[in-house]
Amino acid sequence: MLLASEKNISIFALGGINEIGKNMYVVQYEEDIFIIDCGGKFPDESLLGIDLIIPDISYLEENKDKIRALLITHGHEDHIGGIPYFLRKLNVPIYATRFTLGLIELKIVEHRLGRDTNLIPIDSESILEFGQVQISFFRVSHSIPDCLGIVFHTPDGNVVHTGDFKFDLTPANNQFADIHKMASIGQQGVLALISESTNAERKGLTPSEQMVGDHMYEAFTKAQGKIFISTFASNVNRIQQVVEASIKTNRKLALLGRSMVNVVSVAIERGYLQVPEGMLIEANEVDKLAPEKVVILCTGSQGEPMAALSRLASGNYRDVAIYPGDTVILAASPIPGNEKDVSRIIDNLFRQGAKVIYGSGSSTGMHVSGHGYQEDLKLMLTLMKPTYFIPIHGEYRMLHHHRLLAESVGVEKGHTFIIKNGDVVDIEHSVARQTRSIPAGDTYVDGMGVGDIGEIVLRDRKQLSEDGMLVIVITISKGDRKIISGPDTITRGFVYARDSDVLLKEVNRLVKKTVNDLQSENIRQWNVIKQNIKKVVSQYLFKQTKRKPMILPIIIEI
């Protein structure tokens, strides 16, 4: 196989293409590998029992001696969630901003990674030298503090990764996008631009975060009981707006949810969040204050079953309850795939008698996206003026729309590469081609296990969840190989035994007949006997019930 190191510049993704989540991108110049982000993605309902999806890093493990750095653009879960699992395999230097490093350190402590990890702080003015490659950064606006774009300066040309961005001219945290620096990078010449595509379908410019602060204060002034507000824990700008609205309406603030408490602690400690002394209260203090004097900031805006908002909506939170007349604000929009879970929580909140403010954009003004709309994306393309363009961080339709936007502002047709995870774009002598791929895919995290759950296990879990299982136990004599006892059938999730006596008796009869027939043919191999039992019973049960339970024959020899 042709290795990426045999080309001058190679660009590929191990995650983040044709999906939203588990971002990981690689820029390789000759023998130097640079990794951009290491995210995780939460599974959908088809991946039963899976806790997290992270990128397959087998290519990086095979080429670990060439890895120079892991560069983190910002601290969202889909960009840092895979780091603890990555570090168990590859302990490479991690470069990130102060706030992002704080979130990464929380993960390292939580996962009890004993060895030292080299965490190196950077900012938009940092310059890193790695042999022939120089790396610089530029500040972008997003929905979390300290977000960066990255420039790889190579002898063959500059490669730019934008990170997640929008152009907010009135950012809530005053971290303005460095448009002048972006223009300067574009004037130097950009050989290849790698840019996010999340909102490439949405026309116009992304609304400013400042709009949310105004609407939030208005909602706080109208609320009569307690105010519950749920947002992403990492959206420190939004949390600051909650703090400011609480100050103006003379309310105390309680935090619910481990991630919310952790992120707020890091943000306060590192100076990214300003909270007056004595404003924060514990959850068990909420009921000691008048309802109109309290705001509860909680996790669970995406409908996560065990998050604080879900437990509040079902009345199962120990220290705090929602009463009729309380106001609940969802200051986040559902990530694609989470709509059903969010709708369920909203229904439960209404059942509790709460006033619920939900929905994004102009409908409520309680949330604006951190990702650029079409005009934002076109502005980035215009500033960078790339020769080649690789849209990333989005599903296929988003990448397609981003390609059309690039062509509309001057990127030559045929110079845009819509790739899959693992597809490699090679640039040699300033000419880019995509002709090969490297191993890429998903690695499943299930409890303490990483990568030990494959398609066969998931298929078994799916079968168990849909049709249940039937265990058939037979005891056979070791001497004459005849049935001593059984067969006994145990059913779980298939049929209720007491109501299916006739069906299960027929199963036992078929099993006994199958074993005796095989014995008469002098077939004594356990695996052959088990396969025949499964075949006969499966055919009978499907004919009778149109279901295919998992059948587990157990043969005991005495």
Protein Blocks (a to p, Z undefined) as FASTA:
>chain_A
ZZfklpmbdcddfehphpaejiacdddehjaccdehjadddddfklghiabdcddfklmm
mmmmmpmbdcdfblcfklmmmmmmmmmmmccdddddfklmmmmmmmmmmnopabacdddd
ddfkbccdehjbccdddddddfbehiaddddddfkbccddebjadddfbbfklpacdfkl
mmmmmmnopfbacddfklmmbgcjdddfklmmmmmmmmmmmpmbdcdddddfklmmlmmm
mmmmmmmnopacddedjklmmmmmmmmmnopaccdehkaccfklmmmpcfklcccddehi
lopakbmklmmmnopafkbccdehiacddfbdcdehilmmmmmmmmmmmmnopacdedeh
jlnopaccfbdcfklmmmmmmmnopabdcdehiafklmmmmmmmmmmnopaghiaccdde
hiacddeehiacdfbdcdddddddehjbghiacfklmmmmmmmmmnopadddddddfklo
pafbdcddddehkacfklmmmmmmmmmmmmmmmmmmmmmnopabfklmmmmmmmmmmmmm
mmmnopacddddddddZZ
